[in-house]
Amino acid sequence: MTTQKTTTKKKLAIAGGSLLLIAGVTVGGALVTMNSTIFDNVFKTEVTDTSADGELIVTGAPMTNTFTGAMDGEAITGYYTATNTSQNATLSVGLGSMLQPGGDKSIELAGALDTRVAIDGGSLIDTGKLSNMKLAEAEAFEIAPGDSVKVRIDVYVKDSDAFLAADLDEAEVTADYLFNSIAK
């Protein structure tokens, strides 16, 4: 008889606990789902015909230099001509760099060399390390239809002491200059 009472009490306790759990979950909101909606999102387009009937062509010789770190400001300068061959679209032009794979200590050397750019004889603009050279979006330049722009790129040793301390003897890196454009 004692066993039967204990079993009945256990069953009642389990049933009561389950009811409390169900009631708590239902009232507490764990099983309640609710949707929320933001209405009237509107997206439009207004397409204008500014497609370029030409392209951006950049000419100039690749740079080759052996840096010694002998002094601050040791540099090589390259001059390039960017030409918009379109007859109807102005181009907005950006500039950056990309390292080619390979080369001894190439990443380290590219990180030790600084770059700067001048557009059409303007002021030199700091464009960061050769490893991640970039003309900021606000510094992108425009080329009118049929026009050309002279672009000067300097690669240089900003701090010769830091350059020499980096132990880059025999290091070599090959980098590409990426000119990108979009018709305006």
N, C-alpha and C positions, 0 to 999 in steps of 0.2 A: 504494500500500500504506500509506503514511503517513496518507493521508486516511481509509482504512478503519479504522485503529487509533484515530485521533482520534475518529471518529464512534462507534466502539464504546465507547471510554472515556467519551465524553459521555453515551451512553445508559446505561451502567452507573452513572455518577455521578448522573444524574437518577433512575434507578430506586432507587439506594441512598438518595438524599436523600428520595425519596417514602416509602420504607419507614421511614426514621428519623422523618419527620414524622408518619406514621400511628402509629408506635409511641409517639412522644412525646405525641401528642394523646390516644391511648387510655390510656396509663399515667398521664399527667399529669392526666387527669380533664376535659379540655375537652369531650369528647363524652359524658361520663357524666352522666346526669340522675338525680336522687333526689327523691322526694316525702317530705314530712313532714306529719304530721297531728296536730291537737289534737282529741281526742275529748270527747264528753259535754258540749258547751255546752248549757246549759238556760236557756230564757227563759220566764217565766210572766206571767200577768196576773191581777189581782184587781180586777175592775171593781165600783165601788160607785156607787150611784145618787145622785150629787150634781149632777145636771144642774139648771141653774137654770131655774125656771119664769117668770123675769122677765128683767130686763136692768139694766145700769148706765146711769143717766141723769144727765148733768151739766148744770147750769144756771148761768148767770151771764153778764154782759156782756163783750164783747171789750174789751181794753185799747187805748187810743190815747194816745200821748204824744209830745212833742217834747223830746228830751234836749239840754241846752245844754253839759253838761260843766262847769258852774259850780262844782261842789263834789264831793268824794268822797261817795258814798252817795246821790246824786240818784236818786230811785226813783219807780216807779209800782207800785201794789199792786192786785191783782184778787182778788175773793172769789168762790168757786164752791161749789156744793152738789152733792155726789156722792151719789146715792140708789140703793140696791139695791132694785129692785122685786120681787125674788124672795121667796117666802114660805118656801123650804126650803133655800136655799144661801147660805153666807157667801161673799163675793167678796174675792179678793185683788186689790188695785188698784195699778197702776204708772202712772207719769206721765213724759212726755217732750215734746219739741218737734220740729216739722218746718217748715222754711222753705218758703214758697211761692216759685215762680219769679218773677223780675223785681225791679224796684226798683233805684235807683241805689246802688251800693256796698253792696248788701244783705248779702252774705256778710261783708264787713268790719265793718259795723255790728253784725250778729248776733254776731260774734266779739269785739266790744268791750263787749258788755253781759253782765252776770252775772245769774244767777237764784238764787232760794232759795224754799223751800216750807215751809209749816207746816200740819200736819194737826190739825184740831179744837183750835186754840189752843195746840198744843205748840210746842216749840223750832223755830227756823228751821233748815232743813237746806240746805246748799249743794248746788245741783244743776247747777253748771257754767255754761258760756256759753249764751246763747240759741240759738246755732247748733247746739248738741248737748245741750240740757238733758235731764237724766235723773235720775230718782229711783232710787237704787241698789236692787238686788233686795232686799237686807236691810232697806231702808227702805220697801218697799211696805206699804200699809196695808190693813186688813181692814174690811169693812162687813158687819155681821150682816144677816140677812134682814129686809127691811122698814125698815131704818135708813138714816139720812143722815149724812154727814160733811162738815164745812166745810173747804175747802181754800183756803189763802192762797198766792198766787204773787206774788213780787216780781221785777221786772226793774229792774236798777239799774246805775249807773256806779260801779264799785269804786274806780278810780283815775282821777281827773279829768285829771291831767297826761298820762297815757298815752292817754286818750280824746281829748283835744285834739290831741295829737301825731299821732294817726292820720289827721288831715285828713278828717273825715267830714261836713263841712258839706254840707247838702242830701241826705244819705244817707237811704234809706228801706228798711225791711224789714217784711214781713208774715210772722208765724209762727203756726202752729197748735199748740195744746196737745193732746196725745194722751193720753187717759185709757184704759188698757186693763185688762181684768179677766178673771179666770178663777175659776170656781166651785171651792170647796174641798170 
